[in-house]
Amino acid sequence: MSLLRFRMLEKALSHAPVEVKAPSANPSDYFGERVFGRRQMRKYLNKQTYEALLDTIENKTPLTRETADAIAAGMRQWALEHGADHYCHWFQPLTGGTAEKHDSFSEPDHEGGMLEEFSGKVLVQQEPDASSFPSGGIRNTFEARGYSAWDPTSPAFIVDTTLCIPTVFISYTGEALDYKTPLLRSITAVSDAAVEVCRYFDRNVSRVTVFLGWEQEYFLVDDSLWSARLDLVQTGRTLMGHEAAKNQQLDDHYFGAIPQRVLEFMKDLEYECLKLGIPLKTRHNEVAPNQYELAPIYEEANLANDHNQLLMTIMGKVATRHHFRVLLHEKPFKGINGSGKHNNWSLGTNTGVNLLSPGYTAFENLQFITFLVNVIAAVHRHNGLLKASVMSASNEHRLGAGEAPPTIISTFLGTQVSEVLDKIEQSLDDEDIRFDSKNVFRMGGLTQIPSLLLDNTDRNRTSPFAFTGNRFEFRAVGSSDNCADAMIVLNTAVAEQLVSFRRAVDARIERGEKRDKAIYETLRELIGSCRAVRFDGNGYSEEWREEAARRGLDCVSGTPLNIDRYLDAATVEMFESQGVYSRKELEARAEIKWETYVKKVQIEARVLGDIAMNHIVPIASKYESVLLDKVWKMHQIGLKSHTDTDLIKMIQERTATIQTLTHEMVECRKRANRIDSMREKAIAYHDTVAVYFDRIRNEVDKLEEVVDDQIWTLPKYREILFVK
């Protein structure tokens, strides 16, 4: 191998595990110690202030200025005692990451000294520069004003020496410029709508909480090998690279023994996360080599989303300590599984009921079926929009490949639940559904839906939206995504559907039907109308694509055209009716998504062209020259080498093809850049620029197979993916 590759691989192999010991063997001793949570609030706030803050968190009661000042004083004292010297408003702009501007607690005392100050005004609101964040045309670049406002429902925390205060981020004119604002709106919308439906069953329900349990998949690669791959450094994925002879085909990595160096990274990461109140629970090897997964205990959706955003930042910092780089790109390597972020979503009442969990009585199961069917109906009505919420330049490489779900949104319910819904749809007024000990359906009696057993069929790994016993798992979300994007759509769609359901049931009751019968009959109609989105088969098959199109499901592929769903009349009506997005905010988000797509493909095209022309072609030409010299010398002594001659011709043809394709790609990029409409530009990048990537890659990968390993400078898959 080349000297550069040899040195990088030697460095990678020389890294010993970095052992990090937690100060206590019991996570309970340090869990949340860097969080201003309820335990800290009780210690640093007086009783009146503490109760006022809890009232704000639980009931959205506005804080008075005096209370805000008291909270700020207690928070400052706690932060200073825990080593903080700066504070920031921590928010989630539409870049997809997080943002923070650090300010010192220290202020001049006008007597030649310094004081540590932190007021309620600073806690509650700040005015960061908004001009350089994506706004989708909501504001001009020269208009810098934007506001961040404290979100009391997500506790402040300390990272390094900075107190981070979770906030929303809005424009001067009030439009959301972040993910948190619409997520909070959607949580309120679905809670309000669900409470109204819950009151058919329990008048004590006053609040419904959205729960989210994300599963984060990721790759680890050695930082020395990462730094030698320009494509990994600048795009997060390999734009070229021949598959290793052995990758994941033996399934020997999945759930296998965790390599010691990786385990030390995981232990360190868990320690840092637990201190920050992120309740990590699970860790394991994933299917692909060097691929792993972690998952926390379920939390309220807003807090869970904050924790996932924080986790992605902490992962990078911890990985560097262990001489790793974390790859969160959905498809960093060709030929092996990509990474997702499965979002497990459920609804729970303030009375302790999981609305998506089967109960023990007919009445409980009527409630369960009510919410199950309404979620399915919401997914059916907005299946195209749900797909748009997870589509991106990176995730479109993953969807439909390996174990990732396809680019058609359908629901998987499993045999038993599907049969229950079918029986309800087909039953007569004097029939109900029962199970005997062998799980066989028996009929008899109005709307008496008996105890349901948890589904005992295997989960469908090709389903993007699967019911898994007491929750739905939205598996199409990408590993680098902000969970909020998909959760905003799902929450709002369910809220809209529950409002519609309530109106339909109330209309029946007003016509004289009894409540249970009105619910049951409305459900029967709903089950029939959303049947098209239910699919328990193989989501990868061509037959399913054809069947899905016949059913009227959204089968559009490619990110730019999917983004159109954000501007559909039904989408605008849904978001505006639920108070989640205005038309202006939707138009801005669509514009940002198109622009982000363009920029990501543009960067990849530039990097690919750079590597192809400045690395691959010269290396191949150098080897070609060596072969030519060999052939000439053999000719001088009267020998012929047809195999070498054929190899020279092959190398020449492939390098010429690479140069031609790269030139054509550059010209297509130039033409696309002249398009004013961001939507049309995104379509042009998708249809005329990105189509060159695999064509150029194929030629490069074929050269990698034949060019002398001694002069090939780029670390290969067999090296990147198997360093322990």
C-alpha positions in Angstrom: 0.0 0.0 0.0 1.1 3.6 -0.4 3.2 5.2 2.4 0.3 7.5 3.3 -2.2 4.7 3.7 0.4 2.6 5.6 1.0 5.4 8.1 -2.7 6.1 8.6 -3.4 2.4 9.1 -0.5 2.0 11.4 -1.7 4.9 13.5 -5.2 3.4 13.5 -4.0 0.0 14.7 -1.8 1.6 17.4 -4.7 3.2 19.3 -5.2 1.4 22.6 -8.6 1.6 24.3 -8.9 4.8 26.4 -10.3 3.7 29.7 -12.6 6.2 31.4 -13.8 5.5 34.9 -16.9 7.0 36.2 -16.6 8.4 39.8 -19.2 6.0 41.0 -20.2 2.5 39.9 -23.9 3.5 40.3 -25.4 5.7 37.5 -28.1 6.7 40.0 -25.4 8.6 41.9 -24.5 11.0 39.1 -27.6 10.8 36.8 -28.7 14.4 36.0 -26.0 16.0 38.0 -25.4 18.5 35.2 -29.1 19.3 34.8 -31.1 21.9 36.6 -33.9 19.4 37.2 -36.5 19.1 39.9 -34.1 17.9 42.5 -31.9 21.0 41.9 -34.9 23.3 41.6 -36.1 22.2 45.1 -32.7 23.0 46.5 -32.0 26.3 44.8 -35.5 27.8 44.6 -37.8 28.8 47.4 -41.1 26.9 47.7 -43.2 29.7 46.1 -40.8 30.0 43.1 -40.5 26.2 42.7 -44.3 25.8 42.7 -44.7 28.7 40.2 -42.2 27.1 37.8 -43.9 23.7 38.1 -47.2 25.3 37.3 -45.6 26.8 34.2 -44.2 23.5 33.1 -47.3 21.5 33.7 -50.1 24.0 32.9 -48.3 26.6 30.7 -49.1 29.4 33.2 -47.1 32.5 32.3 -44.2 33.5 34.6 -44.1 36.8 36.3 -40.9 38.9 36.0 -40.3 38.5 39.7 -40.5 34.7 39.5 -38.2 34.7 36.4 -35.7 36.7 38.4 -35.9 34.3 41.3 -35.4 31.3 39.0 -32.5 33.0 37.3 -30.8 33.6 40.6 -31.2 30.0 41.7 -30.0 28.7 38.4 -27.0 31.0 38.4 -26.0 29.9 41.9 -26.3 26.2 40.9 -24.4 26.8 37.6 -21.5 28.6 39.3 -21.2 25.9 42.0 -20.9 23.4 39.2 -18.1 25.2 37.4 -20.0 27.2 34.8 -18.6 30.6 33.8 -20.7 31.2 30.7 -24.4 30.8 29.7 -26.1 30.5 26.3 -29.5 30.1 24.8 -29.4 26.7 23.1 -31.7 26.4 20.1 -32.3 24.3 17.0 -32.2 26.4 13.8 -33.2 25.1 10.5 -29.7 24.0 9.7 -30.6 20.6 11.3 -28.1 21.1 14.2 -28.0 23.2 17.3 -26.8 26.7 17.9 -25.3 28.5 20.9 -23.7 31.9 21.6 -21.8 32.0 24.9 -22.0 35.0 27.2 -20.0 35.4 30.5 -21.8 35.6 33.8 -19.2 38.3 34.7 -20.3 41.9 34.5 -18.3 45.1 35.6 -19.3 46.4 39.0 -18.3 49.9 37.9 -15.9 50.0 40.8 -13.0 48.3 39.1 -14.2 44.8 39.8 -16.5 42.1 38.4 -19.8 40.5 39.5 -21.6 37.4 38.4 -24.9 38.5 37.0 -27.8 36.6 35.4 -31.3 38.1 35.4 -34.7 36.8 34.7 -34.8 39.0 31.5 -31.7 37.3 30.2 -33.0 33.8 31.1 -36.4 34.3 29.4 -35.4 36.1 26.2 -32.3 37.0 24.1 -31.7 38.4 20.7 -29.2 36.4 18.8 -28.1 37.3 15.2 -30.6 35.6 12.9 -29.3 36.8 9.6 -27.0 33.8 8.8 -29.5 31.1 9.7 -31.8 29.6 7.0 -35.1 31.4 6.9 -36.5 30.5 3.5 -37.2 34.1 2.7 -39.0 35.0 5.9 -36.3 37.6 6.4 -33.7 39.4 4.4 -30.0 38.7 5.0 -29.5 42.3 6.2 -32.2 41.9 8.8 -30.4 40.4 11.7 -33.0 40.5 14.5 -34.4 37.2 15.9 -35.5 36.2 19.3 -34.8 33.1 21.4 -37.2 32.4 24.3 -36.8 30.0 27.2 -38.6 26.7 27.1 -39.2 25.9 30.8 -40.4 22.3 29.9 -36.9 21.3 29.0 -34.4 21.8 31.9 -31.2 23.8 31.5 -27.9 21.8 31.6 -24.2 22.4 31.8 -21.8 21.3 29.0 -18.2 21.8 29.9 -18.3 25.3 31.6 -21.4 26.6 29.9 -25.0 26.7 31.2 -27.2 25.8 28.2 -30.8 27.0 28.3 -33.1 25.3 25.8 -35.1 27.9 23.8 -37.3 28.5 20.9 -36.0 30.7 18.0 -38.4 33.0 16.2 -38.2 35.9 13.7 -38.8 39.5 14.5 -42.2 39.1 12.9 -43.0 36.0 15.0 -42.5 33.2 12.5 -40.7 30.0 13.7 -37.1 29.8 12.6 -36.5 26.5 14.4 -37.7 23.0 15.0 -38.7 23.4 18.7 -41.4 26.0 18.2 -43.6 23.9 15.8 -42.8 20.8 17.7 -44.3 22.4 20.9 -47.3 23.6 18.9 -47.9 20.1 17.5 -47.6 18.5 20.9 -50.2 21.0 22.2 -52.5 20.3 19.2 -52.4 16.5 19.6 -52.9 16.8 23.4 -55.9 19.1 23.0 -57.5 16.8 20.3 -56.8 13.6 22.2 -58.2 14.9 25.5 -61.5 15.5 23.8 -61.7 12.0 22.5 -60.4 10.5 25.8 -63.4 12.1 27.6 -65.7 9.6 25.8 -64.0 7.1 28.0 -62.7 8.9 31.1 -63.8 12.4 32.2 -60.7 12.7 34.4 -58.3 13.0 31.5 -57.1 16.5 31.3 -53.8 16.1 29.4 -52.3 13.7 26.9 -48.5 13.5 26.6 -46.7 12.5 23.4 -43.9 10.1 24.1 -40.8 9.5 21.9 -38.2 6.8 22.2 -35.6 7.2 19.5 -33.0 4.6 18.5 -29.8 6.1 17.2 -27.7 4.1 14.7 -24.2 5.3 13.8 -20.8 4.2 12.4 -17.4 4.6 14.1 -14.3 4.9 12.0 -10.7 5.6 13.1 -10.0 9.3 12.9 -6.6 8.8 11.1 -8.3 6.9 8.3 -11.2 9.4 8.3 -8.8 12.3 7.8 -7.2 10.6 4.8 -10.6 10.4 3.0 -11.7 13.8 1.7 -15.1 12.5 0.9 -15.7 11.4 4.5 -14.4 14.6 5.9 -16.5 16.9 3.7 -19.7 14.9 2.9 -19.9 12.3 5.7 -20.0 9.4 3.2 -17.7 7.6 0.8 -18.3 8.8 -2.8 -16.1 5.9 -4.0 -14.7 2.7 -2.7 -14.9 -0.9 -3.7 -16.8 -3.2 -1.4 -14.7 -5.4 0.9 -14.7 -9.1 0.1 -16.2 -9.6 3.5 -18.7 -7.1 4.8 -21.9 -8.0 6.6 -23.0 -11.1 4.7 -22.1 -13.5 7.6 -24.2 -11.4 10.1 -21.3 -11.9 12.6 -21.2 -8.3 13.7 -24.9 -8.0 14.7 -25.3 -8.3 18.5 -21.7 -9.6 18.6 -19.2 -8.9 21.3 -18.4 -5.2 21.4 -14.8 -4.5 20.6 -12.9 -3.2 23.7 -12.0 0.1 22.2 -15.6 0.7 21.1 -16.9 -0.4 24.5 -14.7 2.2 26.2 -16.1 4.8 23.9 -19.7 3.7 24.7 -19.0 3.7 28.5 -17.6 7.2 28.3 -20.5 8.4 26.1 -23.0 6.9 28.5 -21.3 8.5 31.5 -21.4 12.0 29.8 -25.0 11.5 28.7 -26.3 10.2 32.1 -24.8 13.3 33.8 -26.8 15.4 31.3 -30.0 13.5 32.2 -30.2 11.5 28.9 -31.4 8.1 30.1 -29.4 5.8 27.8 -30.5 2.2 28.3 -29.4 0.0 25.3 -26.2 -0.4 23.3 -25.2 -3.1 20.8 -23.4 -3.9 17.5 -25.6 -3.2 14.5 -25.6 -5.3 11.3 -22.9 -3.6 9.3 -19.2 -3.7 10.3 -18.3 -0.7 12.5 -22.0 0.1 12.9 -23.6 0.5 16.4 -26.8 1.5 18.0 -27.9 3.1 21.3 -31.3 3.9 22.7 -32.7 5.6 25.8 -35.8 5.1 27.9 -38.8 6.8 26.5 -39.4 10.4 27.4 -41.9 13.2 26.7 -41.3 14.1 23.0 -40.0 17.6 23.4 -37.4 16.6 26.0 -36.6 13.4 24.0 -35.9 15.5 20.9 -33.7 17.9 22.9 -31.8 14.9 24.3 -31.2 13.4 20.8 -29.9 16.7 19.5 -27.6 17.0 22.5 -26.5 13.4 22.1 -25.3 14.0 18.6 -23.0 16.8 19.8 -21.7 14.8 22.7 -21.0 11.8 20.6 -18.6 13.7 18.4 -16.7 15.1 21.4 -16.4 11.8 23.1 -15.4 10.0 19.9 -12.5 12.4 19.4 -11.1 11.4 22.9 -11.1 7.8 21.7 -9.5 8.6 18.3 -12.8 7.8 16.5 -15.1 9.8 14.2 -18.8 9.3 14.4 -20.6 9.0 11.0 -24.3 10.0 11.3 -24.8 10.0 7.5 -27.6 7.7 6.5 -25.5 5.8 3.9 -21.7 6.3 4.5 -20.7 3.1 2.8 -21.9 1.3 -0.3 -23.0 -2.3 -0.2 -23.8 -2.4 3.5 -26.7 -1.2 5.7 -27.2 2.5 6.3 -28.2 4.1 9.6 -31.6 5.3 10.7 -33.2 6.9 13.8 -36.3 4.8 14.6 -38.9 7.0 16.3 -41.1 5.0 18.7 -44.1 7.2 19.2 -47.0 6.8 21.7 -49.7 8.8 23.6 -50.3 8.6 27.3 -52.9 10.3 29.6 -52.3 12.1 32.9 -54.3 9.2 34.4 -51.5 6.8 33.4 -53.1 5.1 30.4 -51.1 4.3 27.3 -53.6 5.0 24.6 -51.9 2.6 22.1 -51.8 -0.3 24.5 -54.5 -3.0 24.5 -56.5 -3.2 27.7 -58.2 -5.8 29.8 -61.9 -4.9 29.3 -64.1 -4.2 26.3 -64.3 -0.6 27.2 -60.6 -0.2 27.4 -60.1 -1.9 24.1 -62.7 0.3 22.4 -60.5 3.2 23.5 -57.4 1.5 22.2 -59.0 0.7 18.9 -60.2 4.3 18.6 -56.7 5.7 18.9 -55.1 3.0 16.8 -57.5 3.5 13.9 -57.2 7.3 14.1 -53.4 7.2 13.8 -53.7 4.8 10.8 -56.2 7.2 9.2 -53.9 10.1 9.8 -51.0 8.3 8.2 -53.2 7.3 5.3 -54.4 10.8 4.6 -50.9 12.4 4.8 -48.6 9.5 3.8 -46.9 11.6 1.2 -46.2 14.4 3.7 -44.8 11.9 6.2 -42.5 10.7 3.5 -41.5 14.2 2.7 -40.6 14.9 6.4 -37.9 12.2 6.3 -36.6 12.7 2.7 -33.2 14.4 2.3 -30.1 14.2 0.0 -28.6 11.7 2.5 -31.6 9.7 3.5 -32.7 9.0 0.0 -29.5 6.8 -0.4 -30.7 4.7 2.5 -34.5 4.3 2.1 -35.3 1.0 0.3 -31.9 -0.5 0.8 -30.7 -3.1 3.3 -33.0 -3.1 6.3 -34.3 0.4 5.7 -38.0 0.9 4.8 -39.0 1.7 1.3 -40.0 5.2 0.0 -43.7 4.3 0.3 -45.4 5.0 3.7 -47.6 2.2 4.8 -48.5 0.8 8.2 -47.8 -2.7 9.5 -50.2 -4.1 12.2 -49.4 -7.8 12.3 -51.9 -10.6 11.9 -53.9 -10.4 15.0 -54.6 -6.6 15.1 -55.3 -6.7 11.3 -57.9 -9.4 11.8 -59.5 -7.4 14.7 -59.9 -4.4 12.4 -61.3 -6.5 9.6 -63.8 -8.1 11.9 -64.9 -4.7 13.2 -65.4 -3.5 9.7 -67.4 -6.5 8.7 -69.4 -7.1 11.9 -73.1 -6.6 12.2 -74.8 -4.5 14.9 -75.4 -7.5 17.2 -71.9 -8.9 17.0 -68.7 -8.3 18.8 -65.2 -9.8 18.8 -63.8 -12.3 21.2 -60.8 -14.6 21.5 -60.7 -18.1 22.8 -57.6 -19.6 24.4 -56.2 -20.4 20.9 -56.6 -16.8 19.7 -59.5 -17.7 17.5 -62.1 -15.1 16.8 -65.7 -15.6 18.1 -68.6 -13.3 17.6 -71.6 -12.1 19.6 -72.9 -8.8 21.3 -72.7 -5.1 20.4 -69.3 -3.3 20.5 -68.0 -5.5 23.3 -64.4 -5.7 22.2 -62.6 -8.1 24.6 -59.1 -8.2 25.8 -56.5 -8.2 23.0 -53.4 -10.2 23.2 -50.1 -8.6 22.1 -49.3 -9.4 18.5 -47.3 -12.6 18.3 -46.1 -12.2 14.7 -42.6 -11.1 13.7 -42.1 -7.4 13.1 -41.9 -6.3 9.5 -38.5 -4.8 9.0 -39.5 -3.3 5.6 -42.4 -1.3 7.1 -41.8 2.4 7.6 -44.6 2.7 10.2 -45.1 -0.4 12.2 -47.3 -1.0 15.2 -45.2 -2.9 17.8 -47.6 -3.8 20.6 -48.0 -0.5 22.5 -46.6 2.1 20.1 -45.9 2.9 16.5 -42.3 2.8 15.2 -41.6 5.3 12.5 -38.5 3.6 11.0 -37.9 5.9 8.0 -36.4 8.7 9.9 -32.7 9.3 9.0 -29.8 8.9 11.5 -28.7 12.6 11.0 -32.3 14.0 11.1 -33.8 16.2 13.8 -36.6 13.9 15.1 -38.8 17.0 15.3 -39.3 17.2 11.6 -41.1 13.9 11.4 -42.8 14.2 14.8 -44.3 17.6 13.9 -46.0 16.1 10.9 -47.2 13.0 12.7 -48.5 14.9 15.7 -50.3 17.4 13.6 -51.8 14.8 11.3 -53.1 12.8 14.3 -54.5 15.9 15.9 -56.4 16.8 12.8 -57.8 13.3 12.5 -58.9 13.2 16.1 -60.7 16.5 15.7 -62.5 15.1 12.6 -63.3 11.9 14.5 -64.8 13.8 17.4 -67.0 15.8 15.1 -68.2 12.7 13.4 -69.0 10.9 16.6 -70.7 14.0 18.1 -72.9 14.3 15.0 -74.1 10.7 15.4 -74.8 11.3 19.1 -76.8 14.4 18.2 -78.9 12.3 15.8 -79.8 10.0 18.7 -77.2 7.2 18.6 -75.8 6.0 21.9 -72.2 7.0 22.6 -70.6 3.6 22.2 -72.5 2.7 19.1 -71.6 6.1 17.6 -67.9 5.5 18.3 -68.1 2.0 16.9 -69.9 2.9 13.7 -67.5 5.8 13.1 -64.6 3.4 13.5 -66.1 0.9 11.1 -66.3 3.6 8.4 -62.8 4.9 9.2 -61.3 1.4 9.0 -62.7 0.9 5.5 -61.5 4.3 4.3 -57.9 3.9 5.4 -57.5 0.3 4.4 -55.2 1.3 1.5 -52.3 2.2 3.9 -52.3 -1.1 5.7 -49.7 -3.5 4.4 -48.1 -6.5 6.1 -46.0 -7.9 3.2 -42.6 -7.3 1.6 -42.1 -3.6 1.2 -39.2 -4.1 -1.1 -41.0 -6.0 -3.8 -41.9 -4.5 -7.2 -45.3 -6.0 -6.8 -45.9 -3.7 -3.7 -44.8 -0.6 -5.6 -47.4 -1.4 -8.3 -50.0 -2.3 -5.7 -49.3 0.9 -3.7 -49.8 3.0 -6.8 -53.1 1.3 -7.4 -54.1 2.0 -3.8 -53.4 5.7 -4.3 -50.4 5.9 -2.0 -47.7 8.4 -2.7 -45.0 6.6 -4.7 -43.0 9.7 -5.8 -39.3 9.1 -5.5 -36.5 11.7 -5.2 -36.3 14.4 -2.5 -37.1 17.6 -4.5 -40.5 16.4 -5.8 -41.4 15.0 -2.3 -40.9 18.4 -0.8 -43.9 19.6 -2.8 -46.1 17.9 -0.3 -45.4 20.7 2.2 -47.3 23.1 -0.1 -50.3 20.9 -0.9 -53.7 22.5 -0.1 -54.5 19.6 2.4 -51.1 20.2 4.1 -51.6 23.9 4.5 -55.1 23.5 5.8 -54.0 20.8 8.3 -51.2 22.9 9.8 -53.1 26.2 9.9 -56.2 24.6 11.4 -54.1 23.1 14.2 -52.0 26.2 14.8 -48.7 24.6 14.0 -47.5 26.3 10.8 -48.7 29.3 8.8 -48.6 29.2 5.1 -45.6 31.5 5.2 -43.7 29.2 7.5 -44.5 26.2 5.3 -43.3 28.0 2.2 -40.1 28.9 4.0 -39.5 25.4 5.1 -40.0 24.0 1.6 -37.6 26.6 0.3 -35.0 25.7 2.9 -35.3 22.0 2.1 -34.8 22.6 -1.6 -31.8 24.8 -0.9 -30.3 22.3 1.5 -30.7 19.5 -1.0 -29.0 21.7 -3.7 -26.0 22.5 -1.4 -25.4 19.0 -0.3 -25.5 17.5 -3.8 -23.4 20.5 -5.0 -20.7 19.8 -2.3 -20.7 16.1 -3.1 -20.3 16.8 -6.9 -17.3 19.1 -6.2 -15.6 16.7 -3.8 -16.2 13.8 -6.3 -14.8 15.8 -9.1 -11.8 16.8 -7.0 -10.9 13.3 -5.9 -11.5 11.8 -9.4 -9.3 14.3 -11.2 -6.6 15.1 -8.6 -6.3 11.6 -7.0 -7.7 8.8 -9.0 -6.8 9.7 -12.6 -3.1 10.6 -11.7 -2.7 7.4 -9.6 -4.2 5.3 -12.4 -2.0 7.1 -15.0 1.1 6.5 -12.9 0.4 2.8 -12.8 -0.4 2.8 -16.5 3.0 4.3 -17.1 4.7 1.6 -15.0 2.9 -1.1 -17.1 3.8 0.7 -20.4 7.5 0.7 -19.3 7.2 -3.0 -18.5 5.6 -3.8 -21.9 8.3 -1.8 -23.7 11.1 -3.5 -21.9 9.6 -6.9 -22.6 9.3 -6.0 -26.3 13.0 -5.1 -26.3 13.9 -8.6 -25.4 11.4 -10.2 -27.8 8.6 -11.0 -25.3 5.0 -10.1 -25.5 2.4 -9.6 -22.7 -1.1 -9.5 -24.0 -2.5 -9.4 -20.4 -0.5 -6.3 -19.6 -1.6 -4.7 -22.8 -5.2 -5.4 -22.1 -4.9 -4.0 -18.6 -3.3 -0.8 -20.0 -6.2 -0.4 -22.4 -8.7 -1.0 -19.6 -7.0 1.6 -17.4 -6.9 4.1 -20.3 -10.5 3.6 -21.1 -11.7 4.0 -17.6 -9.6 7.1 -16.8 -10.8 8.6 -20.1 -14.4 7.8 -19.1 -13.9 9.4 -15.6 -12.5 12.6 -17.2 -15.4 12.7 -19.6 -18.1 12.1 -17.0 -16.6 14.5 -14.6 -16.5 17.2 -17.2 -20.1 16.5 -18.1 -21.1 16.6 -14.4 -19.4 20.0 -14.0 -21.2 21.4 -17.0 -24.6 20.2 -15.7 -23.8 21.8 -12.3 -23.0 25.1 -14.0 -26.3 25.0 -15.9 -28.3 24.1 -12.7 -26.6 27.0 -10.9 -28.1 29.4 -13.4 -31.6 28.4 -12.4 -33.3 31.0 -10.2 -36.2 28.9 -8.7 -34.8 26.9 -5.8 -37.3 24.1 -6.5 -36.3 23.8 -10.2 -32.7 24.0 -9.2 -33.1 21.1 -6.8 -34.8 19.1 -9.4 -32.0 19.8 -11.9 -29.4 18.7 -9.3 -31.3 15.5 -8.7 -32.0 14.7 -12.4 -28.8 16.0 -14.1 -26.0 16.2 -11.6 -26.5 13.4 -9.0 -27.1 10.9 -11.7 -23.3 11.1 -12.5 -22.2 10.0 -9.0 -22.7 6.2 -9.4 -21.4 6.3 -13.0 -18.1 7.9 -12.0 -17.9 5.8 -8.9 -18.3 2.6 -10.9 -15.3 3.5 -13.0 -13.2 4.4 -10.0 -14.1 1.3 -8.1 -13.1 -0.8 -11.1 -9.7 0.9 -11.1 -9.3 0.3 -7.4 -9.5 -3.5 -8.2 -6.5 -3.4 -10.6 -4.3 -0.5 -9.7 -1.2 -1.4 -7.7 -2.1 -1.3 -4.0 1.4 0.2 -3.3 0.4 3.5 -5.0 -3.4 3.7 -4.1 -3.6 6.6 -1.6 -7.1 6.4 -0.4 -7.9 4.0 2.6 -10.0 1.2 1.3 -13.2 -0.3 2.7 -11.3 -3.4 4.0 -9.2 -1.0 6.1 -11.8 1.6 7.2 -14.5 -0.9 8.3 -12.4 -3.5 10.2 -10.1 -1.5 12.5 -10.7 -2.6 16.1 
